[in-house]
Amino acid sequence: MVVGAFGLLRLPDFYTRAHASGKCDTLGEGLILIGFMLYEGATLISLKLLLLIIFIFISSPTAVHALVNVAYARGVRPWRKGEERQ
Amino acid sequence: MIDIFLASGIILIFTIFLCLYRVVFGPGVINRLIAVNTIGTKTIIVLVIIGFLFGRPLFVDISIVYAMITFIATLAIAKYLRRGCIC
C-alpha cells in the first residue's frame, strides 16, 4: 500500500495513477485482513473479516473501473513519452 | 504483537498523508476523486487495526459499513459526472 501511495504521488497521468492505486490497494488490503484472520482464529469476527475481504475484492476494482470510464468519456488524453506531466 | 499493529497503523496514516497531497493539488476532478477513493480503502484497514489494538474487535462491523458507504459514494459521483444527474 505504501508503493501504491507513491505511485499515486509520482506517476504522470490519470490512467497510470488509477492503475497503481487500484491494484495495490485491493491486494494489500486483502493480505492485511488475511493476517488479522490468522491472528484471531476461528470465531465470528474472523467470518466478518472474510466477508469484508470478499466485498472489497468485488467493490474496489468496480469503483476504479467506473472512474476510469468517466475519465475516458470526458476526454482525458493518455500521457505519451516526451510530453509534460499533467 | 501490539508493537507490530502500532507500527503498521502509523505507516498507514503516513500513507494517507501522501495521498492527501493528490487531493489538495491534483489537477481536475478525477484525480481528486481517485485519491479520495484510495483514502477510503486505507481508512477501513486503520479502523480494523484500531479495533484489534484496543481489544475491541467489534470495530470490524463499523469498517464493513464504511466500506459500503465509500463504494456507494464513489459510484454515485461517477454516475453524476457521466450523465449530469443521478437517475
Backbone of each chain as nested JSON, in Angstrom:
{
  "chains": [
    {"id": "A", "residues": [
      {"number": 1, "name": "MET", "atoms": {"N": [0.835, -1.198, 0.0], "CA": [0.0, 0.0, 0.0], "C": [0.871, 1.249, 0.0]}},
      {"number": 2, "name": "VAL", "atoms": {"N": [2.074, 1.169, 0.577], "CA": [2.996, 2.301, 0.523], "C": [3.433, 2.55, -0.924]}},
      {"number": 3, "name": "VAL", "atoms": {"N": [3.696, 1.449, -1.665], "CA": [4.082, 1.576, -3.076], "C": [2.952, 2.185, -3.889]}},
      {"number": 4, "name": "GLY", "atoms": {"N": [1.705, 1.803, -3.574], "CA": [0.558, 2.373, -4.267], "C": [0.426, 3.862, -4.019]}},
      {"number": 5, "name": "ALA", "atoms": {"N": [0.702, 4.286, -2.772], "CA": [0.621, 5.723, -2.473], "C": [1.711, 6.497, -3.194]}},
      {"number": 6, "name": "PHE", "atoms": {"N": [2.932, 5.928, -3.269], "CA": [3.982, 6.621, -4.009], "C": [3.666, 6.671, -5.499]}},
      {"number": 7, "name": "GLY", "atoms": {"N": [3.032, 5.619, -6.031], "CA": [2.615, 5.645, -7.422], "C": [1.565, 6.704, -7.672]}},
      {"number": 8, "name": "LEU", "atoms": {"N": [0.632, 6.859, -6.724], "CA": [-0.388, 7.913, -6.849], "C": [0.251, 9.283, -6.805]}},
      {"number": 9, "name": "LEU", "atoms": {"N": [1.38, 9.393, -6.117], "CA": [2.028, 10.701, -5.973], "C": [2.912, 11.024, -7.164]}},
      {"number": 10, "name": "ARG", "atoms": {"N": [3.574, 10.035, -7.785], "CA": [4.666, 10.309, -8.706], "C": [4.332, 10.089, -10.179]}},
      {"number": 11, "name": "LEU", "atoms": {"N": [3.357, 9.24, -10.499], "CA": [3.15, 8.887, -11.902], "C": [2.53, 10.053, -12.684]}},
      {"number": 12, "name": "PRO", "atoms": {"N": [2.755, 10.115, -14.002], "CA": [2.474, 11.353, -14.734], "C": [1.047, 11.535, -15.218]}},
      {"number": 13, "name": "ASP", "atoms": {"N": [0.178, 10.524, -15.118], "CA": [-1.088, 10.586, -15.826], "C": [-2.195, 10.059, -14.933]}},
      {"number": 14, "name": "PHE", "atoms": {"N": [-3.451, 10.329, -15.317], "CA": [-4.551, 9.79, -14.512], "C": [-4.646, 8.283, -14.633]}},
      {"number": 15, "name": "TYR", "atoms": {"N": [-4.469, 7.754, -15.844], "CA": [-4.681, 6.31, -16.041], "C": [-3.625, 5.502, -15.306]}},
      {"number": 16, "name": "THR", "atoms": {"N": [-2.366, 5.99, -15.329], "CA": [-1.318, 5.266, -14.595], "C": [-1.532, 5.363, -13.095]}},
      {"number": 17, "name": "ARG", "atoms": {"N": [-2.05, 6.515, -12.635], "CA": [-2.348, 6.627, -11.197], "C": [-3.45, 5.663, -10.783]}},
      {"number": 18, "name": "ALA", "atoms": {"N": [-4.479, 5.518, -11.636], "CA": [-5.562, 4.581, -11.331], "C": [-5.04, 3.154, -11.292]}},
      {"number": 19, "name": "HIS", "atoms": {"N": [-4.152, 2.83, -12.227], "CA": [-3.525, 1.508, -12.271], "C": [-2.783, 1.213, -10.967]}},
      {"number": 20, "name": "ALA", "atoms": {"N": [-1.955, 2.161, -10.514], "CA": [-1.156, 1.94, -9.304], "C": [-2.04, 1.803, -8.074]}},
      {"number": 21, "name": "SER", "atoms": {"N": [-2.922, 2.78, -7.875], "CA": [-3.67, 2.804, -6.62], "C": [-4.681, 1.664, -6.548]}},
      {"number": 22, "name": "GLY", "atoms": {"N": [-5.339, 1.329, -7.657], "CA": [-6.367, 0.293, -7.61], "C": [-5.823, -1.066, -7.258]}},
      {"number": 23, "name": "LYS", "atoms": {"N": [-4.767, -1.487, -7.971], "CA": [-4.263, -2.839, -7.716], "C": [-3.579, -2.96, -6.365]}},
      {"number": 24, "name": "CYS", "atoms": {"N": [-2.748, -1.961, -6.014], "CA": [-2.035, -2.064, -4.736], "C": [-2.994, -2.037, -3.562]}},
      {"number": 25, "name": "ASP", "atoms": {"N": [-4.056, -1.208, -3.664], "CA": [-4.984, -1.152, -2.543], "C": [-5.744, -2.452, -2.369]}},
      {"number": 26, "name": "THR", "atoms": {"N": [-6.23, -3.014, -3.473], "CA": [-7.025, -4.239, -3.348], "C": [-6.211, -5.383, -2.766]}},
      {"number": 27, "name": "LEU", "atoms": {"N": [-5.017, -5.624, -3.339], "CA": [-4.237, -6.772, -2.874], "C": [-3.664, -6.546, -1.475]}},
      {"number": 28, "name": "GLY", "atoms": {"N": [-3.19, -5.307, -1.171], "CA": [-2.621, -5.052, 0.145], "C": [-3.659, -5.186, 1.246]}},
      {"number": 29, "name": "GLU", "atoms": {"N": [-4.871, -4.669, 0.952], "CA": [-5.939, -4.768, 1.939], "C": [-6.316, -6.224, 2.21]}},
      {"number": 30, "name": "GLY", "atoms": {"N": [-6.417, -7.029, 1.14], "CA": [-6.722, -8.451, 1.324], "C": [-5.673, -9.158, 2.144]}},
      {"number": 31, "name": "LEU", "atoms": {"N": [-4.387, -8.848, 1.895], "CA": [-3.331, -9.547, 2.637], "C": [-3.324, -9.153, 4.106]}},
      {"number": 32, "name": "ILE", "atoms": {"N": [-3.537, -7.841, 4.398], "CA": [-3.558, -7.421, 5.809], "C": [-4.725, -8.064, 6.549]}},
      {"number": 33, "name": "LEU", "atoms": {"N": [-5.892, -8.138, 5.882], "CA": [-7.046, -8.729, 6.573], "C": [-6.896, -10.24, 6.735]}},
      {"number": 34, "name": "ILE", "atoms": {"N": [-6.201, -10.925, 5.782], "CA": [-5.919, -12.358, 5.972], "C": [-4.998, -12.557, 7.178]}},
      {"number": 35, "name": "GLY", "atoms": {"N": [-4.043, -11.624, 7.37], "CA": [-3.197, -11.684, 8.559], "C": [-3.99, -11.539, 9.845]}},
      {"number": 36, "name": "PHE", "atoms": {"N": [-4.968, -10.627, 9.859], "CA": [-5.811, -10.492, 11.053], "C": [-6.67, -11.731, 11.281]}},
      {"number": 37, "name": "MET", "atoms": {"N": [-7.127, -12.394, 10.186], "CA": [-7.892, -13.63, 10.348], "C": [-7.048, -14.707, 11.001]}},
      {"number": 38, "name": "LEU", "atoms": {"N": [-5.77, -14.825, 10.585], "CA": [-4.902, -15.838, 11.189], "C": [-4.613, -15.508, 12.646]}},
      {"number": 39, "name": "TYR", "atoms": {"N": [-4.53, -14.213, 12.998], "CA": [-4.28, -13.821, 14.379], "C": [-5.481, -14.103, 15.248]}},
      {"number": 40, "name": "GLU", "atoms": {"N": [-6.687, -13.952, 14.705], "CA": [-7.893, -14.067, 15.517], "C": [-8.286, -15.519, 15.765]}},
      {"number": 41, "name": "GLY", "atoms": {"N": [-8.125, -16.382, 14.754], "CA": [-8.593, -17.749, 14.916], "C": [-9.991, -17.91, 14.371]}},
      {"number": 42, "name": "ALA", "atoms": {"N": [-10.606, -19.051, 14.636], "CA": [-11.906, -19.353, 14.05], "C": [-13.016, -18.864, 14.963]}},
      {"number": 43, "name": "THR", "atoms": {"N": [-13.381, -17.586, 14.825], "CA": [-14.51, -17.037, 15.583], "C": [-15.441, -16.314, 14.621]}},
      {"number": 44, "name": "LEU", "atoms": {"N": [-16.426, -15.63, 15.205], "CA": [-17.379, -14.884, 14.376], "C": [-16.72, -13.671, 13.737]}},
      {"number": 45, "name": "ILE", "atoms": {"N": [-15.755, -13.08, 14.454], "CA": [-15.064, -11.903, 13.92], "C": [-14.24, -12.285, 12.699]}},
      {"number": 46, "name": "SER", "atoms": {"N": [-13.665, -13.484, 12.706], "CA": [-12.914, -13.967, 11.554], "C": [-13.82, -14.124, 10.334]}},
      {"number": 47, "name": "LEU", "atoms": {"N": [-15.066, -14.579, 10.588], "CA": [-16.035, -14.7, 9.491], "C": [-16.392, -13.328, 8.924]}},
      {"number": 48, "name": "LYS", "atoms": {"N": [-16.518, -12.331, 9.825], "CA": [-16.806, -10.967, 9.352], "C": [-15.648, -10.42, 8.54]}},
      {"number": 49, "name": "LEU", "atoms": {"N": [-14.407, -10.735, 8.951], "CA": [-13.244, -10.285, 8.179], "C": [-13.226, -10.937, 6.797]}},
      {"number": 50, "name": "LEU", "atoms": {"N": [-13.64, -12.215, 6.727], "CA": [-13.708, -12.897, 5.423], "C": [-14.742, -12.238, 4.514]}},
      {"number": 51, "name": "LEU", "atoms": {"N": [-15.905, -11.866, 5.109], "CA": [-16.927, -11.157, 4.325], "C": [-16.399, -9.821, 3.827]}},
      {"number": 52, "name": "LEU", "atoms": {"N": [-15.615, -9.132, 4.677], "CA": [-15.046, -7.837, 4.283], "C": [-14.059, -8.003, 3.135]}},
      {"number": 53, "name": "ILE", "atoms": {"N": [-13.244, -9.075, 3.186], "CA": [-12.286, -9.334, 2.109], "C": [-13.022, -9.587, 0.792]}},
      {"number": 54, "name": "ILE", "atoms": {"N": [-14.083, -10.409, 0.834], "CA": [-14.811, -10.733, -0.399], "C": [-15.472, -9.479, -0.969]}},
      {"number": 55, "name": "PHE", "atoms": {"N": [-16.069, -8.653, -0.074], "CA": [-16.728, -7.435, -0.541], "C": [-15.731, -6.482, -1.18]}},
      {"number": 56, "name": "ILE", "atoms": {"N": [-14.548, -6.354, -0.578], "CA": [-13.573, -5.404, -1.121], "C": [-13.001, -5.914, -2.429]}},
      {"number": 57, "name": "PHE", "atoms": {"N": [-12.77, -7.234, -2.562], "CA": [-12.262, -7.758, -3.829], "C": [-13.268, -7.58, -4.947]}},
      {"number": 58, "name": "ILE", "atoms": {"N": [-14.574, -7.463, -4.632], "CA": [-15.527, -7.168, -5.695], "C": [-15.645, -5.67, -5.915]}},
      {"number": 59, "name": "SER", "atoms": {"N": [-15.727, -4.881, -4.838], "CA": [-16.148, -3.487, -4.974], "C": [-15.03, -2.551, -5.401]}},
      {"number": 60, "name": "SER", "atoms": {"N": [-13.788, -2.775, -4.957], "CA": [-12.74, -1.797, -5.24], "C": [-12.361, -1.729, -6.727]}},
      {"number": 61, "name": "PRO", "atoms": {"N": [-12.176, -2.868, -7.443], "CA": [-11.941, -2.745, -8.886], "C": [-13.132, -2.184, -9.639]}},
      {"number": 62, "name": "THR", "atoms": {"N": [-14.359, -2.429, -9.125], "CA": [-15.537, -1.86, -9.786], "C": [-15.536, -0.341, -9.702]}},
      {"number": 63, "name": "ALA", "atoms": {"N": [-15.168, 0.197, -8.524], "CA": [-15.143, 1.654, -8.355], "C": [-14.075, 2.285, -9.233]}},
      {"number": 64, "name": "VAL", "atoms": {"N": [-12.885, 1.664, -9.293], "CA": [-11.804, 2.228, -10.114], "C": [-12.163, 2.154, -11.596]}},
      {"number": 65, "name": "HIS", "atoms": {"N": [-12.84, 1.062, -12.009], "CA": [-13.258, 0.94, -13.404], "C": [-14.293, 1.992, -13.767]}},
      {"number": 66, "name": "ALA", "atoms": {"N": [-15.208, 2.295, -12.83], "CA": [-16.2, 3.336, -13.089], "C": [-15.524, 4.694, -13.251]}},
      {"number": 67, "name": "LEU", "atoms": {"N": [-14.52, 4.97, -12.408], "CA": [-13.837, 6.267, -12.507], "C": [-13.059, 6.395, -13.812]}},
      {"number": 68, "name": "VAL", "atoms": {"N": [-12.377, 5.317, -14.237], "CA": [-11.618, 5.363, -15.487], "C": [-12.558, 5.512, -16.674]}},
      {"number": 69, "name": "ASN", "atoms": {"N": [-13.737, 4.873, -16.588], "CA": [-14.739, 5.002, -17.641], "C": [-15.22, 6.442, -17.77]}},
      {"number": 70, "name": "VAL", "atoms": {"N": [-15.439, 7.103, -16.601], "CA": [-15.846, 8.512, -16.613], "C": [-14.752, 9.376, -17.228]}},
      {"number": 71, "name": "ALA", "atoms": {"N": [-13.486, 9.098, -16.888], "CA": [-12.381, 9.905, -17.418], "C": [-12.277, 9.743, -18.927]}},
      {"number": 72, "name": "TYR", "atoms": {"N": [-12.47, 8.531, -19.436], "CA": [-12.397, 8.309, -20.883], "C": [-13.558, 8.989, -21.597]}},
      {"number": 73, "name": "ALA", "atoms": {"N": [-14.732, 8.996, -20.945], "CA": [-15.88, 9.644, -21.575], "C": [-15.732, 11.155, -21.572]}},
      {"number": 74, "name": "ARG", "atoms": {"N": [-15.042, 11.717, -20.572], "CA": [-14.841, 13.168, -20.526], "C": [-13.684, 13.62, -21.387]}},
      {"number": 75, "name": "GLY", "atoms": {"N": [-12.92, 12.675, -21.99], "CA": [-11.896, 13.065, -22.924], "C": [-10.548, 13.374, -22.319]}},
      {"number": 76, "name": "VAL", "atoms": {"N": [-10.183, 12.68, -21.226], "CA": [-8.841, 12.842, -20.678], "C": [-7.883, 12.044, -21.555]}},
      {"number": 77, "name": "ARG", "atoms": {"N": [-6.854, 12.728, -22.109], "CA": [-5.942, 12.04, -23.017], "C": [-4.887, 11.266, -22.241]}},
      {"number": 78, "name": "PRO", "atoms": {"N": [-4.478, 10.095, -22.728], "CA": [-3.374, 9.394, -22.086], "C": [-2.058, 10.129, -22.31]}},
      {"number": 79, "name": "TRP", "atoms": {"N": [-1.117, 9.902, -21.391], "CA": [0.184, 10.551, -21.44], "C": [1.077, 9.809, -22.419]}},
      {"number": 80, "name": "ARG", "atoms": {"N": [1.805, 10.582, -23.254], "CA": [2.773, 9.95, -24.144], "C": [4.171, 10.375, -23.761]}},
      {"number": 81, "name": "LYS", "atoms": {"N": [5.148, 9.605, -24.243], "CA": [6.533, 9.851, -23.822], "C": [7.038, 11.163, -24.411]}},
      {"number": 82, "name": "GLY", "atoms": {"N": [7.63, 11.982, -23.565], "CA": [8.156, 13.251, -24.016], "C": [7.242, 14.424, -23.727]}},
      {"number": 83, "name": "GLU", "atoms": {"N": [5.982, 14.146, -23.383], "CA": [5.083, 15.245, -23.046], "C": [5.315, 15.714, -21.62]}},
      {"number": 84, "name": "GLU", "atoms": {"N": [4.65, 16.799, -21.278], "CA": [4.763, 17.322, -19.931], "C": [3.826, 16.548, -19.002]}},
      {"number": 85, "name": "ARG", "atoms": {"N": [4.209, 16.487, -17.704], "CA": [3.341, 15.798, -16.741], "C": [2.053, 16.582, -16.543]}},
      {"number": 86, "name": "GLN", "atoms": {"N": [0.948, 15.83, -16.351], "CA": [-0.327, 16.513, -16.123], "C": [-0.485, 16.909, -14.666]}}
    ]},
    {"id": "B", "residues": [
      {"number": 1, "name": "MET", "atoms": {"N": [3.165, -8.374, 19.845], "CA": [2.251, -8.279, 18.716], "C": [1.614, -6.903, 18.612]}},
      {"number": 2, "name": "ILE", "atoms": {"N": [1.433, -6.259, 19.8], "CA": [0.845, -4.918, 19.808], "C": [1.763, -3.938, 19.076]}},
      {"number": 3, "name": "ASP", "atoms": {"N": [3.096, -4.125, 19.207], "CA": [4.037, -3.216, 18.549], "C": [3.908, -3.288, 17.033]}},
      {"number": 4, "name": "ILE", "atoms": {"N": [3.688, -4.511, 16.515], "CA": [3.543, -4.652, 15.066], "C": [2.285, -3.935, 14.59]}},
      {"number": 5, "name": "PHE", "atoms": {"N": [1.186, -4.079, 15.357], "CA": [-0.056, -3.388, 14.982], "C": [0.147, -1.879, 14.983]}},
      {"number": 6, "name": "LEU", "atoms": {"N": [0.856, -1.393, 16.034], "CA": [1.055, 0.062, 16.156], "C": [1.909, 0.584, 15.005]}},
      {"number": 7, "name": "ALA", "atoms": {"N": [2.97, -0.163, 14.646], "CA": [3.854, 0.281, 13.562], "C": [3.124, 0.29, 12.231]}},
      {"number": 8, "name": "SER", "atoms": {"N": [2.309, -0.75, 11.962], "CA": [1.593, -0.781, 10.685], "C": [0.534, 0.317, 10.619]}},
      {"number": 9, "name": "GLY", "atoms": {"N": [-0.089, 0.621, 11.769], "CA": [-1.061, 1.717, 11.782], "C": [-0.416, 3.061, 11.508]}},
      {"number": 10, "name": "ILE", "atoms": {"N": [0.765, 3.288, 12.1], "CA": [1.444, 4.574, 11.878], "C": [1.896, 4.696, 10.422]}},
      {"number": 11, "name": "ILE", "atoms": {"N": [2.384, 3.578, 9.824], "CA": [2.794, 3.61, 8.416], "C": [1.594, 3.902, 7.518]}},
      {"number": 12, "name": "LEU", "atoms": {"N": [0.423, 3.316, 7.855], "CA": [-0.757, 3.567, 7.025], "C": [-1.224, 5.01, 7.121]}},
      {"number": 13, "name": "ILE", "atoms": {"N": [-1.107, 5.608, 8.329], "CA": [-1.539, 7.006, 8.461], "C": [-0.582, 7.925, 7.701]}},
      {"number": 14, "name": "PHE", "atoms": {"N": [0.726, 7.607, 7.679], "CA": [1.678, 8.354, 6.864], "C": [1.327, 8.24, 5.375]}},
      {"number": 15, "name": "THR", "atoms": {"N": [0.898, 7.056, 4.952], "CA": [0.482, 6.844, 3.567], "C": [-0.758, 7.673, 3.225]}},
      {"number": 16, "name": "ILE", "atoms": {"N": [-1.678, 7.803, 4.196], "CA": [-2.864, 8.627, 3.969], "C": [-2.465, 10.081, 3.736]}},
      {"number": 17, "name": "PHE", "atoms": {"N": [-1.435, 10.559, 4.483], "CA": [-0.991, 11.941, 4.239], "C": [-0.355, 12.09, 2.862]}},
      {"number": 18, "name": "LEU", "atoms": {"N": [0.331, 11.04, 2.354], "CA": [0.866, 11.107, 0.992], "C": [-0.259, 11.235, -0.032]}},
      {"number": 19, "name": "CYS", "atoms": {"N": [-1.364, 10.507, 0.196], "CA": [-2.479, 10.596, -0.748], "C": [-3.188, 11.942, -0.635]}},
      {"number": 20, "name": "LEU", "atoms": {"N": [-3.114, 12.574, 0.545], "CA": [-3.797, 13.858, 0.741], "C": [-3.17, 14.951, -0.116]}},
      {"number": 21, "name": "TYR", "atoms": {"N": [-1.884, 14.788, -0.488], "CA": [-1.26, 15.742, -1.414], "C": [-1.999, 15.735, -2.746]}},
      {"number": 22, "name": "ARG", "atoms": {"N": [-2.36, 14.534, -3.243], "CA": [-3.044, 14.444, -4.521], "C": [-4.451, 15.014, -4.422]}},
      {"number": 23, "name": "VAL", "atoms": {"N": [-5.087, 14.921, -3.237], "CA": [-6.418, 15.506, -3.076], "C": [-6.333, 17.028, -3.151]}},
      {"number": 24, "name": "VAL", "atoms": {"N": [-5.298, 17.627, -2.543], "CA": [-5.24, 19.093, -2.484], "C": [-4.785, 19.676, -3.814]}},
      {"number": 25, "name": "PHE", "atoms": {"N": [-3.692, 19.14, -4.412], "CA": [-3.088, 19.782, -5.579], "C": [-3.413, 19.11, -6.906]}},
      {"number": 26, "name": "GLY", "atoms": {"N": [-4.19, 18.003, -6.893], "CA": [-4.381, 17.255, -8.122], "C": [-5.116, 18.048, -9.188]}},
      {"number": 27, "name": "PRO", "atoms": {"N": [-4.684, 17.962, -10.442], "CA": [-5.376, 18.711, -11.489], "C": [-6.676, 18.04, -11.893]}},
      {"number": 28, "name": "GLY", "atoms": {"N": [-7.761, 18.775, -11.746], "CA": [-9.042, 18.261, -12.199], "C": [-9.795, 17.489, -11.121]}},
      {"number": 29, "name": "VAL", "atoms": {"N": [-11.028, 17.118, -11.468], "CA": [-11.9, 16.441, -10.509], "C": [-11.511, 14.983, -10.362]}},
      {"number": 30, "name": "ILE", "atoms": {"N": [-11.108, 14.333, -11.467], "CA": [-10.942, 12.883, -11.49], "C": [-9.774, 12.451, -10.593]}},
      {"number": 31, "name": "ASN", "atoms": {"N": [-8.665, 13.226, -10.633], "CA": [-7.521, 12.861, -9.791], "C": [-7.868, 12.952, -8.308]}},
      {"number": 32, "name": "ARG", "atoms": {"N": [-8.605, 14.017, -7.951], "CA": [-9.011, 14.156, -6.545], "C": [-9.916, 13.007, -6.129]}},
      {"number": 33, "name": "LEU", "atoms": {"N": [-10.795, 12.594, -7.068], "CA": [-11.77, 11.545, -6.745], "C": [-11.082, 10.2, -6.5]}},
      {"number": 34, "name": "ILE", "atoms": {"N": [-10.076, 9.877, -7.318], "CA": [-9.423, 8.577, -7.116], "C": [-8.555, 8.603, -5.865]}},
      {"number": 35, "name": "ALA", "atoms": {"N": [-8.029, 9.79, -5.493], "CA": [-7.281, 9.881, -4.244], "C": [-8.203, 9.708, -3.039]}},
      {"number": 36, "name": "VAL", "atoms": {"N": [-9.416, 10.264, -3.125], "CA": [-10.387, 10.093, -2.036], "C": [-10.799, 8.635, -1.9]}},
      {"number": 37, "name": "ASN", "atoms": {"N": [-10.929, 7.949, -3.045], "CA": [-11.263, 6.517, -3.015], "C": [-10.161, 5.715, -2.336]}},
      {"number": 38, "name": "THR", "atoms": {"N": [-8.913, 6.065, -2.651], "CA": [-7.78, 5.371, -2.03], "C": [-7.73, 5.611, -0.521]}},
      {"number": 39, "name": "ILE", "atoms": {"N": [-7.99, 6.869, -0.105], "CA": [-8.007, 7.172, 1.327], "C": [-9.108, 6.386, 2.032]}},
      {"number": 40, "name": "GLY", "atoms": {"N": [-10.257, 6.241, 1.366], "CA": [-11.348, 5.466, 1.958], "C": [-10.981, 4.016, 2.186]}},
      {"number": 41, "name": "THR", "atoms": {"N": [-10.289, 3.4, 1.195], "CA": [-9.921, 1.999, 1.392], "C": [-8.821, 1.844, 2.437]}},
      {"number": 42, "name": "LYS", "atoms": {"N": [-7.982, 2.879, 2.641], "CA": [-6.979, 2.768, 3.703], "C": [-7.603, 2.967, 5.084]}},
      {"number": 43, "name": "THR", "atoms": {"N": [-8.673, 3.775, 5.139], "CA": [-9.33, 4.032, 6.418], "C": [-9.977, 2.772, 6.991]}},
      {"number": 44, "name": "ILE", "atoms": {"N": [-10.444, 1.877, 6.106], "CA": [-11.027, 0.612, 6.558], "C": [-9.99, -0.191, 7.345]}},
      {"number": 45, "name": "ILE", "atoms": {"N": [-8.77, -0.27, 6.783], "CA": [-7.704, -1.008, 7.454], "C": [-7.325, -0.349, 8.779]}},
      {"number": 46, "name": "VAL", "atoms": {"N": [-7.291, 0.995, 8.799], "CA": [-6.935, 1.686, 10.041], "C": [-7.984, 1.413, 11.124]}},
      {"number": 47, "name": "LEU", "atoms": {"N": [-9.272, 1.335, 10.722], "CA": [-10.321, 1.027, 11.701], "C": [-10.15, -0.373, 12.278]}},
      {"number": 48, "name": "VAL", "atoms": {"N": [-9.838, -1.36, 11.418], "CA": [-9.653, -2.736, 11.916], "C": [-8.446, -2.796, 12.849]}},
      {"number": 49, "name": "ILE", "atoms": {"N": [-7.362, -2.072, 12.488], "CA": [-6.155, -2.081, 13.329], "C": [-6.446, -1.452, 14.691]}},
      {"number": 50, "name": "ILE", "atoms": {"N": [-7.22, -0.347, 14.712], "CA": [-7.562, 0.29, 15.99], "C": [-8.4, -0.647, 16.848]}},
      {"number": 51, "name": "GLY", "atoms": {"N": [-9.318, -1.374, 16.209], "CA": [-10.129, -2.318, 16.959], "C": [-9.322, -3.421, 17.609]}},
      {"number": 52, "name": "PHE", "atoms": {"N": [-8.331, -3.981, 16.869], "CA": [-7.515, -5.038, 17.464], "C": [-6.532, -4.477, 18.475]}},
      {"number": 53, "name": "LEU", "atoms": {"N": [-6.142, -3.205, 18.304], "CA": [-5.139, -2.601, 19.195], "C": [-5.728, -2.333, 20.565]}},
      {"number": 54, "name": "PHE", "atoms": {"N": [-6.983, -1.876, 20.621], "CA": [-7.611, -1.555, 21.896], "C": [-8.427, -2.704, 22.457]}},
      {"number": 55, "name": "GLY", "atoms": {"N": [-8.339, -3.904, 21.831], "CA": [-9.032, -5.047, 22.375], "C": [-10.528, -5.046, 22.162]}},
      {"number": 56, "name": "ARG", "atoms": {"N": [-11.009, -4.3, 21.168], "CA": [-12.446, -4.31, 20.866], "C": [-12.622, -4.699, 19.41]}},
      {"number": 57, "name": "PRO", "atoms": {"N": [-12.631, -5.982, 19.081], "CA": [-12.691, -6.369, 17.659], "C": [-14.041, -6.142, 17.01]}},
      {"number": 58, "name": "LEU", "atoms": {"N": [-15.011, -5.591, 17.734], "CA": [-16.292, -5.296, 17.1], "C": [-16.219, -4.067, 16.209]}},
      {"number": 59, "name": "PHE", "atoms": {"N": [-15.039, -3.421, 16.134], "CA": [-14.862, -2.339, 15.179], "C": [-14.96, -2.839, 13.739]}},
      {"number": 60, "name": "VAL", "atoms": {"N": [-14.897, -4.17, 13.548], "CA": [-14.998, -4.744, 12.207], "C": [-16.356, -4.422, 11.576]}},
      {"number": 61, "name": "ASP", "atoms": {"N": [-17.407, -4.393, 12.402], "CA": [-18.735, -4.033, 11.895], "C": [-18.736, -2.623, 11.324]}},
      {"number": 62, "name": "ILE", "atoms": {"N": [-18.099, -1.701, 12.065], "CA": [-18.045, -0.31, 11.601], "C": [-17.283, -0.231, 10.291]}},
      {"number": 63, "name": "SER", "atoms": {"N": [-16.206, -1.037, 10.167], "CA": [-15.417, -0.962, 8.934], "C": [-16.178, -1.563, 7.754]}},
      {"number": 64, "name": "ILE", "atoms": {"N": [-17.033, -2.58, 7.989], "CA": [-17.866, -3.11, 6.898], "C": [-18.822, -2.038, 6.392]}},
      {"number": 65, "name": "VAL", "atoms": {"N": [-19.467, -1.332, 7.334], "CA": [-20.405, -0.278, 6.938], "C": [-19.668, 0.841, 6.205]}},
      {"number": 66, "name": "TYR", "atoms": {"N": [-18.436, 1.161, 6.647], "CA": [-17.676, 2.228, 5.996], "C": [-17.275, 1.841, 4.582]}},
      {"number": 67, "name": "ALA", "atoms": {"N": [-16.961, 0.547, 4.382], "CA": [-16.621, 0.079, 3.036], "C": [-17.81, 0.238, 2.095]}},
      {"number": 68, "name": "MET", "atoms": {"N": [-19.018, -0.125, 2.59], "CA": [-20.209, 0.024, 1.74], "C": [-20.474, 1.487, 1.418]}},
      {"number": 69, "name": "ILE", "atoms": {"N": [-20.307, 2.382, 2.415], "CA": [-20.578, 3.804, 2.187], "C": [-19.614, 4.371, 1.155]}},
      {"number": 70, "name": "THR", "atoms": {"N": [-18.309, 3.992, 1.248], "CA": [-17.321, 4.509, 0.298], "C": [-17.625, 4.042, -1.123]}},
      {"number": 71, "name": "PHE", "atoms": {"N": [-18.01, 2.762, -1.248], "CA": [-18.319, 2.206, -2.575], "C": [-19.506, 2.909, -3.218]}},
      {"number": 72, "name": "ILE", "atoms": {"N": [-20.585, 3.081, -2.419], "CA": [-21.781, 3.728, -2.959], "C": [-21.498, 5.189, -3.322]}},
      {"number": 73, "name": "ALA", "atoms": {"N": [-20.691, 5.888, -2.483], "CA": [-20.403, 7.297, -2.761], "C": [-19.597, 7.441, -4.04]}},
      {"number": 74, "name": "THR", "atoms": {"N": [-18.598, 6.557, -4.241], "CA": [-17.779, 6.647, -5.453], "C": [-18.617, 6.371, -6.697]}},
      {"number": 75, "name": "LEU", "atoms": {"N": [-19.483, 5.351, -6.623], "CA": [-20.31, 5.046, -7.794], "C": [-21.295, 6.165, -8.094]}},
      {"number": 76, "name": "ALA", "atoms": {"N": [-21.839, 6.797, -7.032], "CA": [-22.803, 7.878, -7.247], "C": [-22.126, 9.075, -7.894]}},
      {"number": 77, "name": "ILE", "atoms": {"N": [-20.907, 9.438, -7.426], "CA": [-20.218, 10.598, -8.008], "C": [-19.805, 10.301, -9.441]}},
      {"number": 78, "name": "ALA", "atoms": {"N": [-19.393, 9.048, -9.728], "CA": [-19.013, 8.685, -11.095], "C": [-20.21, 8.786, -12.036]}},
      {"number": 79, "name": "LYS", "atoms": {"N": [-21.384, 8.335, -11.551], "CA": [-22.582, 8.416, -12.394], "C": [-23.007, 9.855, -12.623]}},
      {"number": 80, "name": "TYR", "atoms": {"N": [-22.836, 10.696, -11.577], "CA": [-23.176, 12.111, -11.731], "C": [-22.267, 12.789, -12.749]}},
      {"number": 81, "name": "LEU", "atoms": {"N": [-20.96, 12.463, -12.716], "CA": [-20.041, 13.081, -13.676], "C": [-20.297, 12.569, -15.087]}},
      {"number": 82, "name": "ARG", "atoms": {"N": [-20.791, 11.345, -15.203], "CA": [-21.017, 10.788, -16.533], "C": [-22.275, 11.346, -17.177]}},
      {"number": 83, "name": "ARG", "atoms": {"N": [-23.374, 11.432, -16.415], "CA": [-24.658, 11.767, -17.024], "C": [-25.19, 13.151, -16.678]}},
      {"number": 84, "name": "GLY", "atoms": {"N": [-24.666, 13.766, -15.613], "CA": [-25.182, 15.07, -15.236], "C": [-26.28, 15.026, -14.207]}},
      {"number": 85, "name": "CYS", "atoms": {"N": [-26.788, 13.811, -13.899], "CA": [-27.779, 13.681, -12.846], "C": [-27.69, 12.273, -12.283]}},
      {"number": 86, "name": "ILE", "atoms": {"N": [-28.205, 12.074, -11.076], "CA": [-28.236, 10.737, -10.501], "C": [-29.621, 10.176, -10.735]}},
      {"number": 87, "name": "CYS", "atoms": {"N": [-29.786, 9.414, -11.798], "CA": [-31.105, 8.878, -12.122], "C": [-30.951, 7.623, -12.958]}}
    ]}
  ]
}
